[in-house]
């Protein structure tokens, strides 16, 4: 296939599939058949078959073939969304990965090592050509880039706006700290600024921020603390590397009973005031105006989608 000949005449991709809310995305090594077979039963909102970091260089081609075979067998969009993390653009593996895994049953390409919008654009063009050649609906496959370098963090907004296929994006703390030449610590203080920037860029571009993994899967307290922090700054879901993380992350990324109760009270108070011609009102000493009301509506909408 002549990837370099992709023509811009196809225009901007228009997405054909609306994905359900995603709290958890479980990484599954693409060369482990037992893990692949068990993946549908682990309770994640999304499964991400991995061809990148979880695979040793000598097993890359084997994993690609296993994932190609697995996708039609395990796809079940009623139960979960299906991702595949391909290898990065600079590996010389990306194009063949895309040709192998792009299928009517695949929802999202998890794209690592994104440094700027030009890579997003190129992958968009690749997907456009593959969709045309395979008879898939235009815009069938979405892109979820990993922003995990100093350059990528500084280009985060442009990357999120580079293609309509980009519907979510993630910050990768391990690769970022490696690029920066700084230690990775349990507190994550060294990556907080970058996490804020990526989340803010996502929201500004209308893209869903998804937090990266918590590497210490045996430390439940660390998982809870880091997930709660991610949620507090705008992230709406998280990648997981162990099945034990899934129920914890799922529970933390859905509104608590207290949050739901407060949201309903805010909605009732605001709508009652609005009927009286008021644009704001008070509730338990707190001003409730339009932004507070809209935020409460979002909480209830998330509950209704569960």
One Martini backbone bead per residue (centre of mass of N, CA, C, O) as a GRO file, in nm:
protein
  306
    1UNK     BB    1   0.097   0.036   0.022
    2UNK     BB    2   0.063   0.391  -0.043
    3UNK     BB    3   0.111   0.604   0.205
    4UNK     BB    4   0.251   0.857   0.065
    5UNK     BB    5  -0.027   0.893  -0.129
    6UNK     BB    6  -0.201   1.042   0.043
    7UNK     BB    7  -0.496   1.232   0.004
    8UNK     BB    8  -0.655   1.537   0.096
    9UNK     BB    9  -0.934   1.504  -0.063
   10UNK     BB   10  -1.094   1.351   0.165
   11UNK     BB   11  -1.067   1.499   0.414
   12UNK     BB   12  -1.215   1.527   0.697
   13UNK     BB   13  -1.295   1.330   0.940
   14UNK     BB   14  -1.599   1.142   1.016
   15UNK     BB   15  -1.752   1.020   1.271
   16UNK     BB   16  -1.948   0.704   1.319
   17UNK     BB   17  -1.873   0.652   1.633
   18UNK     BB   18  -2.020   0.636   1.953
   19UNK     BB   19  -1.888   0.628   2.253
   20UNK     BB   20  -1.882   0.524   2.550
   21UNK     BB   21  -1.808   0.557   2.853
   22UNK     BB   22  -1.468   0.583   3.001
   23UNK     BB   23  -1.283   0.458   3.283
   24UNK     BB   24  -1.151   0.185   3.164
   25UNK     BB   25  -0.824   0.065   3.039
   26UNK     BB   26  -0.702  -0.249   2.940
   27UNK     BB   27  -0.407  -0.393   2.923
   28UNK     BB   28  -0.301  -0.630   2.658
   29UNK     BB   29  -0.091  -0.850   2.563
   30UNK     BB   30  -0.046  -0.952   2.226
   31UNK     BB   31   0.132  -1.237   2.321
   32UNK     BB   32  -0.119  -1.332   2.523
   33UNK     BB   33  -0.365  -1.556   2.500
   34UNK     BB   34  -0.484  -1.577   2.782
   35UNK     BB   35  -0.535  -1.274   2.823
   36UNK     BB   36  -0.716  -1.238   2.578
   37UNK     BB   37  -0.937  -1.447   2.657
   38UNK     BB   38  -0.995  -1.294   2.948
   39UNK     BB   39  -1.066  -0.990   2.892
   40UNK     BB   40  -1.391  -0.979   2.873
   41UNK     BB   41  -1.411  -1.053   3.211
   42UNK     BB   42  -1.276  -0.791   3.381
   43UNK     BB   43  -1.461  -0.503   3.363
   44UNK     BB   44  -1.388  -0.318   3.144
   45UNK     BB   45  -1.466  -0.062   2.920
   46UNK     BB   46  -1.175  -0.130   2.797
   47UNK     BB   47  -0.963  -0.273   2.545
   48UNK     BB   48  -0.592  -0.300   2.508
   49UNK     BB   49  -0.406  -0.403   2.260
   50UNK     BB   50  -0.054  -0.469   2.280
   51UNK     BB   51   0.247  -0.365   2.071
   52UNK     BB   52   0.447  -0.227   2.259
   53UNK     BB   53   0.573  -0.222   2.572
   54UNK     BB   54   0.477  -0.537   2.624
   55UNK     BB   55   0.685  -0.592   2.380
   56UNK     BB   56   0.928  -0.751   2.255
   57UNK     BB   57   1.107  -0.715   1.975
   58UNK     BB   58   1.097  -1.030   1.890
   59UNK     BB   59   0.753  -1.021   1.923
   60UNK     BB   60   0.608  -0.820   1.731
   61UNK     BB   61   0.504  -0.996   1.491
   62UNK     BB   62   0.348  -1.201   1.655
   63UNK     BB   63   0.156  -1.002   1.795
   64UNK     BB   64   0.024  -0.889   1.542
   65UNK     BB   65  -0.111  -1.159   1.453
   66UNK     BB   66  -0.270  -1.210   1.714
   67UNK     BB   67  -0.439  -0.949   1.705
   68UNK     BB   68  -0.566  -0.985   1.429
   69UNK     BB   69  -0.717  -1.246   1.518
   70UNK     BB   70  -0.864  -1.139   1.785
   71UNK     BB   71  -1.056  -0.902   1.719
   72UNK     BB   72  -1.309  -1.058   1.596
   73UNK     BB   73  -1.347  -1.247   1.859
   74UNK     BB   74  -1.366  -1.007   2.103
   75UNK     BB   75  -1.570  -0.832   1.991
   76UNK     BB   76  -1.793  -0.608   2.206
   77UNK     BB   77  -1.969  -0.315   2.204
   78UNK     BB   78  -2.173  -0.379   2.444
   79UNK     BB   79  -1.928  -0.421   2.668
   80UNK     BB   80  -1.684  -0.290   2.492
   81UNK     BB   81  -1.401  -0.123   2.402
   82UNK     BB   82  -1.166  -0.131   2.121
   83UNK     BB   83  -0.818  -0.141   2.138
   84UNK     BB   84  -0.490  -0.036   1.990
   85UNK     BB   85  -0.147  -0.046   2.053
   86UNK     BB   86   0.088   0.081   1.872
   87UNK     BB   87   0.357   0.171   1.716
   88UNK     BB   88   0.561   0.408   1.656
   89UNK     BB   89   0.667   0.609   1.399
   90UNK     BB   90   0.995   0.552   1.463
   91UNK     BB   91   0.991   0.211   1.415
   92UNK     BB   92   0.870   0.089   1.136
   93UNK     BB   93   0.567  -0.043   1.240
   94UNK     BB   94   0.304   0.118   1.204
   95UNK     BB   95   0.188   0.053   0.922
   96UNK     BB   96   0.159  -0.259   0.966
   97UNK     BB   97  -0.017  -0.241   1.210
   98UNK     BB   98  -0.259  -0.098   1.079
   99UNK     BB   99  -0.314  -0.309   0.858
  100UNK     BB  100  -0.375  -0.543   1.062
  101UNK     BB  101  -0.596  -0.402   1.282
  102UNK     BB  102  -0.778  -0.272   1.092
  103UNK     BB  103  -1.130  -0.286   1.166
  104UNK     BB  104  -1.468  -0.313   1.223
  105UNK     BB  105  -1.393  -0.397   1.543
  106UNK     BB  106  -1.231  -0.136   1.571
  107UNK     BB  107  -1.216   0.177   1.748
  108UNK     BB  108  -0.903   0.230   1.861
  109UNK     BB  109  -0.603   0.414   1.841
  110UNK     BB  110  -0.318   0.378   2.029
  111UNK     BB  111  -0.082   0.652   2.027
  112UNK     BB  112   0.245   0.674   2.054
  113UNK     BB  113   0.476   0.920   2.067
  114UNK     BB  114   0.358   1.210   2.066
  115UNK     BB  115   0.485   1.541   1.945
  116UNK     BB  116   0.274   1.617   1.707
  117UNK     BB  117   0.041   1.694   1.458
  118UNK     BB  118   0.179   1.546   1.215
  119UNK     BB  119   0.130   1.256   1.316
  120UNK     BB  120  -0.172   1.265   1.329
  121UNK     BB  121  -0.219   1.330   1.031
  122UNK     BB  122  -0.085   1.078   0.916
  123UNK     BB  123  -0.268   0.870   1.054
  124UNK     BB  124  -0.527   0.971   0.934
  125UNK     BB  125  -0.448   0.908   0.641
  126UNK     BB  126  -0.406   0.610   0.676
  127UNK     BB  127  -0.697   0.546   0.772
  128UNK     BB  128  -0.842   0.646   0.523
  129UNK     BB  129  -0.713   0.440   0.328
  130UNK     BB  130  -0.792   0.180   0.477
  131UNK     BB  131  -1.097   0.223   0.476
  132UNK     BB  132  -1.124   0.225   0.168
  133UNK     BB  133  -0.991  -0.056   0.112
  134UNK     BB  134  -1.186  -0.216   0.341
  135UNK     BB  135  -1.482  -0.086   0.358
  136UNK     BB  136  -1.503   0.134   0.564
  137UNK     BB  137  -1.612   0.366   0.748
  138UNK     BB  138  -1.573   0.683   0.767
  139UNK     BB  139  -1.425   0.728   1.077
  140UNK     BB  140  -1.428   0.457   1.243
  141UNK     BB  141  -1.137   0.529   1.351
  142UNK     BB  142  -0.980   0.623   1.631
  143UNK     BB  143  -0.775   0.857   1.830
  144UNK     BB  144  -0.530   0.794   2.111
  145UNK     BB  145  -0.300   0.984   2.230
  146UNK     BB  146   0.030   1.002   2.350
  147UNK     BB  147   0.161   1.230   2.593
  148UNK     BB  148   0.538   1.176   2.647
  149UNK     BB  149   0.682   1.463   2.609
  150UNK     BB  150   0.801   1.770   2.602
  151UNK     BB  151   0.694   1.835   2.319
  152UNK     BB  152   0.409   1.720   2.354
  153UNK     BB  153   0.313   1.901   2.586
  154UNK     BB  154   0.353   2.171   2.422
  155UNK     BB  155   0.153   2.030   2.180
  156UNK     BB  156  -0.127   1.935   2.288
  157UNK     BB  157  -0.344   2.113   2.152
  158UNK     BB  158  -0.264   2.054   1.855
  159UNK     BB  159  -0.309   1.748   1.875
  160UNK     BB  160  -0.615   1.754   1.958
  161UNK     BB  161  -0.680   1.934   1.677
  162UNK     BB  162  -0.570   1.765   1.421
  163UNK     BB  163  -0.827   1.562   1.458
  164UNK     BB  164  -1.145   1.414   1.463
  165UNK     BB  165  -1.032   1.136   1.575
  166UNK     BB  166  -0.968   1.287   1.831
  167UNK     BB  167  -1.126   1.190   2.152
  168UNK     BB  168  -0.854   1.120   2.309
  169UNK     BB  169  -0.605   1.159   2.582
  170UNK     BB  170  -0.264   1.100   2.711
  171UNK     BB  171  -0.050   1.078   2.988
  172UNK     BB  172   0.308   0.986   3.005
  173UNK     BB  173   0.517   0.961   3.276
  174UNK     BB  174   0.754   0.771   3.205
  175UNK     BB  175   0.851   0.902   2.937
  176UNK     BB  176   0.872   1.192   3.037
  177UNK     BB  177   1.093   1.152   3.256
  178UNK     BB  178   1.298   1.041   3.060
  179UNK     BB  179   1.313   1.291   2.877
  180UNK     BB  180   1.391   1.486   3.128
  181UNK     BB  181   1.584   1.340   3.341
  182UNK     BB  182   1.389   1.229   3.575
  183UNK     BB  183   1.250   1.114   3.846
  184UNK     BB  184   1.024   0.870   3.958
  185UNK     BB  185   0.759   0.925   4.185
  186UNK     BB  186   0.497   0.859   4.398
  187UNK     BB  187   0.390   1.164   4.407
  188UNK     BB  188   0.415   1.317   4.112
  189UNK     BB  189   0.526   1.615   4.117
  190UNK     BB  190   0.699   1.610   3.843
  191UNK     BB  191   0.398   1.585   3.662
  192UNK     BB  192   0.169   1.789   3.724
  193UNK     BB  193   0.196   2.008   3.510
  194UNK     BB  194   0.159   1.818   3.266
  195UNK     BB  195  -0.119   1.712   3.345
  196UNK     BB  196  -0.262   1.982   3.332
  197UNK     BB  197  -0.197   2.053   3.036
  198UNK     BB  198  -0.333   1.811   2.903
  199UNK     BB  199  -0.616   1.841   3.021
  200UNK     BB  200  -0.666   2.132   2.920
  201UNK     BB  201  -0.627   2.071   2.620
  202UNK     BB  202  -0.853   1.872   2.590
  203UNK     BB  203  -1.089   2.053   2.675
  204UNK     BB  204  -1.037   2.279   2.464
  205UNK     BB  205  -1.075   2.046   2.221
  206UNK     BB  206  -1.295   1.823   2.303
  207UNK     BB  207  -1.130   1.615   2.480
  208UNK     BB  208  -1.060   1.322   2.650
  209UNK     BB  209  -0.914   1.266   2.952
  210UNK     BB  210  -0.660   1.010   3.007
  211UNK     BB  211  -0.507   0.835   3.230
  212UNK     BB  212  -0.249   0.682   3.325
  213UNK     BB  213  -0.064   0.461   3.481
  214UNK     BB  214  -0.025   0.249   3.765
  215UNK     BB  215   0.253   0.064   3.836
  216UNK     BB  216   0.164   0.001   4.139
  217UNK     BB  217  -0.061  -0.260   4.167
  218UNK     BB  218  -0.029  -0.328   4.495
  219UNK     BB  219  -0.111  -0.020   4.560
  220UNK     BB  220  -0.411   0.097   4.653
  221UNK     BB  221  -0.358   0.379   4.770
  222UNK     BB  222  -0.203   0.491   4.527
  223UNK     BB  223  -0.431   0.453   4.325
  224UNK     BB  224  -0.638   0.634   4.463
  225UNK     BB  225  -0.476   0.897   4.479
  226UNK     BB  226  -0.404   0.928   4.173
  227UNK     BB  227  -0.696   0.915   4.070
  228UNK     BB  228  -0.815   1.151   4.231
  229UNK     BB  229  -0.628   1.359   4.111
  230UNK     BB  230  -0.700   1.324   3.817
  231UNK     BB  231  -1.001   1.392   3.853
  232UNK     BB  232  -0.955   1.686   3.983
  233UNK     BB  233  -0.815   1.781   3.680
  234UNK     BB  234  -1.019   1.613   3.444
  235UNK     BB  235  -1.005   1.326   3.440
  236UNK     BB  236  -1.223   1.038   3.306
  237UNK     BB  237  -0.989   0.819   3.310
  238UNK     BB  238  -0.807   0.487   3.292
  239UNK     BB  239  -0.535   0.308   3.276
  240UNK     BB  240  -0.457  -0.046   3.301
  241UNK     BB  241  -0.238  -0.341   3.426
  242UNK     BB  242  -0.458  -0.466   3.631
  243UNK     BB  243  -0.746  -0.617   3.735
  244UNK     BB  244  -0.744  -0.493   4.034
  245UNK     BB  245  -0.791  -0.186   3.928
  246UNK     BB  246  -1.077  -0.165   3.805
  247UNK     BB  247  -1.287  -0.132   4.043
  248UNK     BB  248  -1.154   0.121   4.157
  249UNK     BB  249  -1.163   0.309   3.909
  250UNK     BB  250  -1.460   0.287   3.847
  251UNK     BB  251  -1.557   0.409   4.121
  252UNK     BB  252  -1.396   0.689   4.097
  253UNK     BB  253  -1.540   0.754   3.794
  254UNK     BB  254  -1.799   0.790   3.974
  255UNK     BB  255  -2.047   0.909   4.130
  256UNK     BB  256  -2.145   0.973   4.424
  257UNK     BB  257  -2.407   1.001   4.630
  258UNK     BB  258  -2.335   1.287   4.722
  259UNK     BB  259  -2.297   1.410   4.437
  260UNK     BB  260  -2.581   1.344   4.335
  261UNK     BB  261  -2.741   1.497   4.548
  262UNK     BB  262  -2.619   1.776   4.496
  263UNK     BB  263  -2.696   1.796   4.196
  264UNK     BB  264  -3.006   1.783   4.237
  265UNK     BB  265  -3.025   2.035   4.417
  266UNK     BB  266  -2.911   2.235   4.212
  267UNK     BB  267  -3.115   2.192   3.988
  268UNK     BB  268  -3.366   2.266   4.147
  269UNK     BB  269  -3.280   2.552   4.235
  270UNK     BB  270  -3.228   2.675   3.955
  271UNK     BB  271  -3.502   2.610   3.814
  272UNK     BB  272  -3.670   2.767   4.017
  273UNK     BB  273  -3.534   3.044   3.967
  274UNK     BB  274  -3.581   3.064   3.660
  275UNK     BB  275  -3.897   3.082   3.681
  276UNK     BB  276  -3.843   3.377   3.832
  277UNK     BB  277  -3.598   3.520   3.659
  278UNK     BB  278  -3.334   3.389   3.766
  279UNK     BB  279  -2.964   3.343   3.744
  280UNK     BB  280  -2.958   3.308   4.065
  281UNK     BB  281  -2.876   3.131   4.374
  282UNK     BB  282  -2.924   2.972   4.686
  283UNK     BB  283  -2.723   2.700   4.864
  284UNK     BB  284  -2.603   2.661   5.156
  285UNK     BB  285  -2.425   2.937   5.095
  286UNK     BB  286  -2.436   2.892   4.781
  287UNK     BB  287  -2.378   2.981   4.465
  288UNK     BB  288  -2.618   2.939   4.191
  289UNK     BB  289  -2.530   2.910   3.864
  290UNK     BB  290  -2.490   2.817   3.550
  291UNK     BB  291  -2.219   2.655   3.581
  292UNK     BB  292  -2.318   2.485   3.822
  293UNK     BB  293  -2.557   2.358   3.674
  294UNK     BB  294  -2.404   2.224   3.439
  295UNK     BB  295  -2.226   2.046   3.620
  296UNK     BB  296  -2.466   1.889   3.742
  297UNK     BB  297  -2.571   1.769   3.478
  298UNK     BB  298  -2.313   1.602   3.421
  299UNK     BB  299  -2.340   1.413   3.660
  300UNK     BB  300  -2.618   1.289   3.583
  301UNK     BB  301  -2.537   1.191   3.301
  302UNK     BB  302  -2.329   0.985   3.401
  303UNK     BB  303  -2.525   0.809   3.558
  304UNK     BB  304  -2.722   0.744   3.312
  305UNK     BB  305  -2.478   0.586   3.150
  306UNK     BB  306  -2.422   0.334   3.345
   0.00000   0.00000   0.00000
